[in-house]
Amino acid sequence: MKSTLKLTDEELQPQKAGILDQPKAVWAVAFACVISFMGLGLVDPILPAIASKLNASPSQVSLLFSSYTLITGLAMLITGFVSSRFGTKGTLLAGTFLIVVFSVLGGLSNSIEQLVGFRAGWGLGNALFIATALSAIVGLSHGGPAKAIILYEAALGLGISVGPLLGGELGSISWRGPFFGVGALMALAFTSIFILLPKLPKPKTRTSLADPFKALRYPALLMLGIVALCYNFGFFTLMAYTPFVMNLNEHGLGFVFFGWGLFLAITSVFVAPKLQSRLGTIRSMCAMLLCFAVTLLVMGIWTSSQITVIIAVVVAGAFLGVNNTLITTAVMVAAPVERSTASAAYSFIRFVFGAIGPWLASKLAEWYNPHVPFYTGALAVTFGIFAILLGSKHLQHIDQAVSSHH
């Protein structure tokens, strides 16, 4: 089957540029991506501290992730509508500004309810930013879409790995510190985008609010969204629940999630392309999901062993890093629609329906015992593998499409 990805004339030309040979505008957006993704890992080391200071249960604190992902997913539906009318630069600046405002407001919160609400606002800014940032990097970079996606995933991995370290340092001073830290760094990112990113032409065709839903009529894109939904259950079990079972202080949690993020960053850039070329995108994805499910199962069996959970969290980063690159690449070629529309449709499914994951993980521990959340996460990730196998006929064109654009 022929590739379904629409490429510009420039992208169809032979690309010889290295991945680091990029315009300043690409580096400005990549820097902002690093800071934006810091926001995800930055909160992990302070989850127990937030629970203690604001008299909240683990399940209440986990709503920081749920509200963030729910609003991010819903807002994904309007990102194309907004960016096609206000342009890439305007949308990136709007998203960055909202993250600055709501992260600072989060640091000023005096109750868990306020903090959860401000994290939802943060999710709105995050949606406008990340959906547009990926298409901006792909559109502006040298070296073709495949290299651009690796660069984007490298920024994601770097942000997620450095975030916990910074969160642990600032969180050891006050749980409010990481929120103010993100606000200051995103203000810097806002400035770099404003100065270095040129005003890009608006798309000739305006995206409608219905376009992401229309895109889901393509079975391949729908299947990848379902796979990511299942995978997100496991991902957020690790992110939102493990800080409560490791019994570490802010510094300790910061170093554990730094190791996790470091593995994620390295494998997303260096391992994913090699595995992809050797096994293919879909087979590699199944292998990584299986490894991640087994890791969660190990954490479920040996939940009371601190060292086992710590090692498992760090090792899981390797599998997540590879899978992030694989699934992002697959989404970009899954359907004959604009990249931003494909990303919005896919992200809507995985974020909106996956938002229950962080809350459910902590609730299952409260209802049953500390082992159950990990078993549930492992089961959900395994369902993702079954979804790939059941929808394999709709995903057959992915490998050919990916290889033709390397």
Secondary structure, DSSP 8 states (H G I E B T S, - for coil): --------HHHHS-----TT---HHHHHHHHHHHHHHHHHHHTGGGHHHHHHHTT--HHHHHHHHHHHHHHHHHHHHHHHHHHHHHHHHHHHHHHHHHHHHHHHHHHT--SHHHHHHHHHHHHHHHHHHHHHHHHHHHHH-SS-HHHHHHHHHHHHHHHHHHHHHHHHHHHHH-TTHHHHHHHHHHHHHHHHHHHHS------SS---TTHHHHHTTSHHHHHHHHHHHHHHHHHHHHHHHGGGTS---HHHHHHHHHHHHHHHHHIIIIIHHHHHHHH-HHHHHHHHHHHHHHHHHHHHHTTT-HHHHHHHHHHHHHHHHHHHHHHHHHHHHHSSS-HHHHHHHHHHHHHHTTTHHHHHHHHHHHHS-TTHHHHHHHHHHHHHHHHHHHTHHHHTHHHHHHHTT-
